[in-house]
Amino acid sequence: MLDEPTAALGVAQTAEVLNLIERLRQSGLGVILVSHNMADVQAVADRIVVLRLGRNAAEFLVEEATTEDVVAAITGASDNVVAQRAERARVQHGERS
């Protein structure tokens, strides 16, 4: 389990950490990465789980999630009535969220 492992690192050191996570993943080990850096998360994750206010707010497969979807879950924007109405309209028109 890594909690914000790249928060205080430069670009080269961040790349080293992400490469290590990728190698661990490829060897079959599970890695839990806690991070607010969506680019880092999407680069190495299979799945994103968003915890908000102590609850599981959302779960995404990385290849299906957009940054906007994840940020909406993190901030609670997906919880408001306007966002829910917009999502229903997208689904009715066959658009992917």
C-alpha positions in Angstrom: 0.0 0.0 0.0 1.4 3.3 -1.1 0.0 6.6 0.2 0.8 9.5 -2.1 4.3 8.1 -2.9 5.0 10.6 -5.6 3.7 13.8 -3.9 7.1 15.2 -3.1 9.1 13.8 -6.0 10.5 15.2 -9.1 9.7 13.9 -12.6 12.5 11.4 -12.8 11.8 10.0 -9.3 8.1 9.8 -10.0 8.8 7.8 -13.2 11.0 5.4 -11.1 8.1 4.8 -8.6 5.6 4.3 -11.3 7.9 1.8 -13.1 8.3 -0.1 -9.8 4.5 -0.2 -9.4 4.2 -1.6 -12.9 6.9 -4.2 -12.3 5.1 -5.3 -9.1 1.8 -5.5 -10.9 3.3 -7.6 -13.8 4.8 -10.0 -11.3 1.2 -10.6 -9.9 1.4 -8.6 -6.7 -1.5 -6.4 -5.7 -0.7 -2.7 -5.2 -2.9 -0.2 -3.5 -2.0 3.3 -4.6 -3.6 6.3 -2.8 -3.1 9.4 -4.9 -4.7 12.6 -6.1 -2.6 12.6 -9.3 -5.0 11.1 -11.9 -2.3 10.8 -14.5 -0.2 8.6 -12.2 -3.2 6.5 -11.2 -4.4 6.0 -14.8 -0.9 5.1 -15.9 -0.5 2.1 -13.6 -4.0 1.1 -12.3 -6.4 -1.5 -13.5 -9.2 -0.2 -11.3 -10.0 3.0 -9.5 -12.0 3.1 -6.3 -13.0 6.5 -5.0 -13.6 6.9 -1.3 -15.5 10.1 -0.3 -16.5 11.0 3.2 -15.6 7.6 4.5 -17.7 5.7 1.9 -17.1 4.0 -1.4 -18.3 6.7 -3.8 -17.5 5.0 -7.1 -15.5 2.2 -8.8 -14.2 2.4 -12.3 -12.2 0.2 -14.7 -9.4 2.4 -15.9 -9.9 1.7 -19.6 -13.6 2.8 -19.2 -13.2 5.8 -16.9 -12.7 9.4 -18.0 -10.8 11.8 -15.8 -14.0 13.8 -15.6 -15.9 10.8 -14.2 -13.3 10.2 -11.5 -13.0 13.8 -10.5 -16.8 14.1 -10.3 -16.8 11.1 -7.9 -14.0 12.6 -5.9 -15.6 16.0 -5.5 -19.2 14.8 -5.2 -20.2 16.6 -8.3 -21.8 13.4 -9.6 -24.1 13.5 -6.5 -26.0 16.6 -7.4 -29.4 16.6 -9.2 -28.1 18.5 -12.3 -25.3 16.0 -12.9 -27.7 13.1 -12.5 -30.1 14.6 -15.0 -27.3 15.2 -17.5 -26.2 11.6 -17.1 -29.7 10.3 -17.7 -29.9 12.4 -20.8 -26.6 11.0 -22.1 -27.7 7.4 -21.5 -31.0 8.0 -23.2 -29.1 9.3 -26.3 -26.7 6.4 -26.3 -23.7 8.4 -25.2 -21.0 7.0 -23.0 -20.4 8.8 -19.7 
